[in-house]
Amino acid sequence: MTKAPIAAPYAPYPWEKNVLAVYAVQALHKGEATPEQQRLAVDLIINGLSDYYGLSYRPDTHDTAFAEGRRFVGAQIVKLLKLSPAVIAAVKKKTEKN
């Protein structure tokens, strides 16, 4: 059994296969996205564009580094999405004192 080839991390996202997500990102940027489009756009960014939950290892070291750079963006977005209101308020209060 042969393994499927791992896509090059620098390859452009195949947006043609997910046109609804493209419209969702455009609507999000314009501030006109519906709640469903907002979720679709963020899902595209995290799972499609940054491939946050995917495997970043590639046989070529440079490709792995590039894939890790993409994942870093997804990691930052996921971290912000999961911050609790209590943590945000505590940090805000701390920074206002400085």
C-alpha positions as CSV (number, residue, x, y, z in Angstrom):
1,M,0.0,0.0,0.0
2,T,1.4,3.4,-1.0
3,K,0.8,6.5,1.0
4,A,-0.8,9.5,-0.6
5,P,1.7,12.3,-1.3
6,I,1.8,15.1,1.2
7,A,0.8,18.4,-0.4
8,A,3.5,21.0,-0.7
9,P,2.9,23.6,2.1
10,Y,3.6,26.5,-0.3
11,A,1.0,25.3,-2.8
12,P,-1.9,27.7,-3.2
13,Y,-5.1,26.8,-1.5
14,P,-7.5,25.1,-4.1
15,W,-10.2,27.7,-3.6
16,E,-12.0,26.6,-6.7
17,K,-13.2,23.6,-4.8
18,N,-14.8,25.7,-2.0
19,V,-16.3,28.8,-3.6
20,L,-18.8,29.3,-0.7
21,A,-15.8,29.7,1.7
22,V,-14.3,32.3,-0.7
23,Y,-17.5,34.3,-0.6
24,A,-17.6,33.9,3.2
25,V,-14.1,35.3,3.6
26,Q,-15.0,38.3,1.3
27,A,-18.2,39.0,3.3
28,L,-16.3,38.7,6.5
29,H,-13.7,41.3,5.3
30,K,-16.5,43.7,4.2
31,G,-18.3,43.3,7.6
32,E,-21.3,41.8,6.0
33,A,-21.0,38.1,6.8
34,T,-23.9,36.1,8.2
35,P,-23.2,34.0,11.3
36,E,-22.9,31.0,9.1
37,Q,-20.4,32.7,6.8
38,Q,-18.4,33.9,9.8
39,R,-18.0,30.3,11.0
40,L,-17.2,29.1,7.5
41,A,-14.5,31.8,7.0
42,V,-12.8,31.1,10.3
43,D,-13.0,27.3,9.6
44,L,-11.4,27.9,6.2
45,I,-8.6,29.9,7.8
46,I,-7.9,27.4,10.6
47,N,-8.4,24.2,8.7
48,G,-7.9,25.0,5.1
49,L,-5.3,27.8,4.8
50,S,-3.2,27.3,8.0
51,D,-3.9,23.5,8.2
52,Y,-3.5,23.9,12.0
53,Y,-4.8,20.4,12.8
54,G,-2.8,18.8,10.0
55,L,0.7,17.2,10.1
56,S,3.4,19.8,9.4
57,Y,6.2,17.2,8.9
58,R,7.4,16.9,5.3
59,P,10.4,14.9,4.0
60,D,12.2,18.2,3.1
61,T,13.3,20.3,6.1
62,H,12.4,23.5,4.4
63,D,8.9,22.3,3.5
64,T,8.4,21.3,7.2
65,A,9.5,24.8,8.3
66,F,7.1,26.4,5.8
67,A,4.3,24.2,7.0
68,E,5.1,25.1,10.6
69,G,4.9,28.8,9.7
70,R,1.4,28.2,8.3
71,R,0.4,26.3,11.4
72,F,1.6,29.1,13.7
73,V,-1.0,31.5,12.2
74,G,-3.7,28.9,12.9
75,A,-2.4,28.4,16.4
76,Q,-2.6,32.1,17.2
77,I,-6.2,32.3,16.0
78,V,-7.3,29.2,17.9
79,K,-5.6,30.5,21.0
80,L,-7.6,33.8,20.7
81,L,-10.8,32.0,20.1
82,K,-10.4,29.9,23.2
83,L,-9.3,32.6,25.7
84,S,-11.9,32.9,28.4
85,P,-13.6,36.2,29.2
86,A,-12.0,36.0,32.7
87,V,-8.5,35.8,31.3
88,I,-9.1,38.6,28.9
89,A,-10.5,40.8,31.6
90,A,-7.6,40.1,34.0
91,V,-5.0,40.9,31.3
92,K,-6.9,44.1,30.3
93,K,-7.0,45.2,33.9
94,K,-3.3,44.5,34.4
95,T,-2.3,46.4,31.2
96,E,-4.5,49.4,32.1
97,K,-2.4,49.8,35.3
98,N,0.8,50.2,33.4
